[in-house]
Structure formats: C-alpha cells, structure tokens
C-alpha cells in the first residue's frame, strides 16, 4: 500500500472511531444511571432489573472491545469492523432505551 493510501485509510478509520465516541459516552452514562436507579427499585422487581442492567453492561463491554479492535485495525478489515460495531452499538442503544422505559426513567 502506498503511503498516501495508507494515510487515507488511517484518516477514514480514525473518523469512524471518532464517530462512535458520543454514543459510547451516552451508553456508559445511561448504564451508570441505571445502576444507581436500582437502589430505589421495589424488592420484587430488583432481581429482574439487575439482570437486565448486567446484560447491558456485558453488551457495553463487547462494544468497547470492538471499538478497541477498530482502533487498531488494518486497511483490509476496518470497514467490516466499523459496520459490525455500528450494528452492535445500535442494538445496545435499543436495549438501553428499553431498559430506560422499564426503570421508569
């Protein structure tokens, strides 16, 4: 790969990585607020909601790992990783919005 092509790929990859930042921050903030909300949830609802939040935390960790892979990806696979990350982040955000409704937030 020429130096110019390498720079172009790196710039495109870095722009893709940067585009995920705000949604990742939003997801992290939402999960933290869900965790704190659990303390005020009725005892009979708590186990199910704790399980829901734990699942979202696992999803967030997976998306975070994918973002780390994207940051270090090569020219041959960054676009595929970016697409997969976008899909995973969309699924996570949908789950967060559902959890928000269930927690009455």
Secondary structure, 3 states (H helix, E strand, C coil): CCHHHHHHHHHHHHHHHHHHHHHHHHHHHHHHHHHHHHHHCCHHHHHHHHHHHHHHHHHHHHHHHHHHHHHCCCCCCHHHHHHHHHHHHHHHHHHHHHHHHHCCC
